[in-house]
Every structure is written in structure tokens, then in C-alpha cells.
Amino acid sequence: MADFYQAYQITMANEGGYSADPDDVGGETYKGVARNYHPNWNGWKLVDGHKGSPTFKQDLADDEELQQMIKEFYKSNFWNVYLLDTFSSQNIANEMFDTGVNMGTGRAAKFLQQALNYLNKNEQLFLDLVDDGKIGNKTIQAFNIILNNGEEKLLYKLLNVLQANHYLEYMGKSP
């Protein structure tokens, strides 16, 4: 089964540390957790407690309680919502986790449902899924059917194509 910590390490390599960019709509951000979107995250108390220190950013990195809170935040909000512990493909779990962090959990789930439907051969393998952005038993069953059919690599590529297409559409609207 897929391992959260593998996916977490890959995604965190791209999320960086602390940022307070005034042009970022998320506002103050720590390891990808934006204060404007998650103002009630308990980690902000710890971040605020380190402010004013000449070694502020290093203090954040060294704060074990804060690092544990970050892991719990991501596991709860971006791993468990997809039931990724049940996925037999680490690569697909990594992709779902990373896409959810960067584009939202609903969008990542819709991408998975759409990709599974594309591989469904006109409903020969299962009834097409409703791409509602919610991972449940039907999506998990369809996922397992596709994997058992030897289509993991193609599913992974389709997820990347859907993600890229979304970014291209976004760039077209907001160059």
C-alpha cells in the first residue's frame, strides 16, 4: 500500500519554508500552508512565537512540534481525503497527493475520475464514474480494475496531461 511519508517528502521538496510575499494571495505561508486559507491552523501559534528571533527560519525548521503539525496537516487534508493508504500504486498516490496540494483536493480527485473513465473502454470495465471530486468505493474499485489491467503508467500520464491542460487554460486566462 502507498506510504504517506514518501509522498510527503517529494512534495515538501517543492514547498519551501517560510514566505511572506505581499503579492501572494495566500499571504504568509509556511511549507505551503497559507495563513489566508488556513488561518485556524494551530501551527501559526508556533510560527508567531518564533518571530523576532535572528534565526527565525532555522528556528522553524528545528521546531519538532511544528514539523509534526505540518505532517499531520498534510496527512489529514491531502492524503486521508483520497483514501491513499488503500492505493496499491505509490506513484499514483504521490501524484494525487502533490496535485491535491497544488490544485485542491476536489480537482485532483476529478482528474483521477476522468482519467479512469478515459481508460474504461466505453464502460467495458465498469460503469463510468461521476467526476464529482470525491474518492469513494466506486473510484477505488475502478482504480484497482485499471491497475489490474496493467494501465498504471498510462493512468499516471493521463493525470499529468489533465494537470497540464488545467495549467495551460489558467495561463491563457491569466498570462
N, C-alpha and C positions, 0 to 999 in steps of 0.2 A: 504494500500500500504506500501511497505517497507520503512524504515526510515534510512537514511544515518547515522545519529549520533549514532544509536545503533550499526551498523556495524563498524563504525569508532572506537568507544570505545573498542570494542572487539579486533580489530586488533592492535590498538595502545598499548594495554596492553602487546603486544609481541614485539613491535618495538623498545622499549627503548628510550634513549635520544641521547646524542652526543657520537660519536665514531670517532677516527682517527687511526684505526688499519692499519698498513702498509701492512699487509697480505690480507686485504680486497680489492678485485678488484674494488669495488665501491668507494674506497678511503674514504675520510672524509664523514661522514654520520650524519644526524640529523633526528631522528624519522623515519628512514627508507628511507629518501631521500638522495641518494648517489650523491655526487658532481660530480664524474666522469661520471655519467649517466644523470645528470640534472644540468649541470654547469650554465645554464642561469636562474635557479630558483631565483627569487628575494629575497627569504629568506636568501640566502647566504650573502647578504649585511648586514642583521641584525646580523647573526651569527658572521660574521667577526668583526662587530662593538663591540661585547661583548668580543672578545678575549683579553687576558691580564688582565681581571678582576679576582681577587682572588675568586670570587663567580660565575665564568663563567657559569657553568652548571645550577646553580639556576637562574642566570640572564636570561638564555634562556627560562627556564620553566616559569618565571614570565613575559616574554615579550608577552603581549596580542596580539600585531600586528603580531608577529612571529607565535603564536599559531593559529591565524586566517588564516595566509598564509598557514600553514600546512594543516588545514582543507580544504581550497579551493583547494590546490594541489591535495589532495586525492579525493575530490568530483569530480573535473574536470577530472582527469586522470584515476581513477579506479572505479568510481561509475556511472557517466554520460555516459561513453562509453558503458556500458551494458544496459542502459535504466532501471536501477534498481529501479527507482522511480515508474515504472509501474509494478513491480513484486508484486504479492499478497502474497508471502511467504517471511517472514523476514529471516527464516533460510536459504533458498536458496540464498537470496540476500547477507546475511552475508558470506556465503561460497564463492560465486562468487567474492565478494569484496576482501576477505582475500586471495584467491587463485591468483587473479589478482595482488595483491600487491607483493606476494611472488614468483610468477612464470611467471608473464606477462599477460597482458590482452588478447592477442590472444590465449594463451594456455588455459586460464580459459574458454574462450568462446568456444573453440573447445571441451573441456571436457563437457560442457553443451550440445552442439550439439550432441556429441557422445552418451551421456547418454540418451538424448531424443530419439535418434534413437534406442538405445537398448530397450527402453520401448515401441516402436512403433508397436510391434507385426506384423512384416513383412508388414509394411505400411498399416495396417488396420485403423490407427487413422489419419494419414496424410502422405503426400509424404516425404520420408526420407530427412533430411536436408543435405546440403553440409556442412561438417565441415570445414568452411573457417575462423573461428575465428572472425566472425563479427556478432554481435547481431542485427537483424533487425526484421521486421514484421513477417516473417515466423518462426523464432526462438521463438519469443514471443507467437505467436499463438500455436505452438507446446507445449511450456511450459504450457500455460493455459489449453490445452487439457489434458496433463498429470496430472496436478493438479486436474482438474475436474474429472479425472478418479480415484482419490484417491491414487495416486502414489507418493506423496511428499516425504515420508520417504525413499522409495526405490530410488528415484531420488537423494536425499541427500547422501545416501550410495554409489551410483554409482559415484557421483562426488568425494567422498573421496577415493574410490577404484582407480579411474583414476589418482588422485593426488599421491596416494601412489605408484602406479605402475611406474609413472614417476620418483619418487624419488629413487625407487629400481633400475631402469635402470641406472639412473645417478650414483648411488653408485657403481654399477657394472663396470661402465666405469672409475670412479674416486674414488677409495676406500679411 
